[in-house]
Amino acid sequence: MESLIELHGIVKTYRIGVVEVNALRGVDLLIQRNEYISIMGPSGSGKSTLMNIIGCLDTPTTGKYLLENMPVHEMDDNRLAEIRNRKIGFVFQTFNLLPRATAFHNVELPLIYSGVSATVRRRMAEEAIAKVGLTDRMHHRPNELSGGQRQRVAIARALVNNPSLILADEPTGNLDSQTGREIMAIFDHLYQMGNTILLVTHEREIAEHAHRLVHILDGNIVEDSRTGRS
């Protein structure tokens, strides 16, 4: 299988006053295309730092990060922003939608940043919205949608650029259990359709939707195992 992501010796150190905090302590991780992986760990374990580095929202202090064989660890802020927009689709716990924009406009936003023409944007945004079953609500604003519908919009926005990786950070954290199950069913379907998904969560039940479980503690990977799902 072809590696999508390679992390080699990733260290991340923060300085708070005169104190150094080692958030990651030499992480090695390989992610293949069309894998469904969950990263678990308690608060302060380093899982959010690892997610931010994989998502090109932060850079390692030392170590190498290759995304599709591109040396992400050597990139400047402008190149990192380009990679985030073109290669990574983000789904956040808090949805991060523009409150005054319709679902359609929220979904097409990454395409605007990419310079896609209006005609192509419309087709791609409508296709992404259809994949999450929200075609009949595409012209509603976030305050006219339920929490589950807002998360569906966020997932459609993550999909719209056909990214190499979908990165979901606690995607059910603000949802009731039934709606959470519905959202996880969408991720299950997206994986079956060939998407690579990286799920960050502290909930074991959510993590076990993935096919591979990576457990991080004190800045180190302490478990990397298969969940038994096919």
Secondary structure by P-SEA (a helix, b strand, c coil): ccccbbbcbbbbbbbccccccccccbbbbbbcccbbbbbbbccccaaaaaaaaaaccccccbbbbbccccccccccaaaaaaaaaccbbbbcccccccccccaaaaaaaaaaaacccaaaaaaaaaaaaaaaccccccccccccccaaaaaaaaaaaaacccccbbbbccccccccaaaaaaaaaaaaaaaaabbbbbbbcccccccccccbbbbbccccccbbbbcccc
